[in-house]
């Protein structure tokens, strides 16, 4: 899956096994940029939320930007998840996966 949507908003998929193709490299670079921007935005959010006098309009813009960044980050995670090899039954090692994700504090 590519880190952008098609004109109809549906996911775009890359049809190549060549990780060095132009489009593969472009997708990888785009993912890195998206994750980097999300990291910077998260740092900005921490600073803004710590300010008791933060402007409501700025907080609204922050929420909008965080929503976009989270959407892009989920797309990257799904894309990278599709590239992982699928384990075959009985080959899993390590502790069993939790049934529910851990609670965030």
PyMOL commands that set and color helices and strands:
alter all, ss='L'
color gray80, all
select helices_A, chain A and resi 22-49+56-83
alter helices_A, ss='H'
color red, helices_A
deselect
rebuild
show_as cartoon
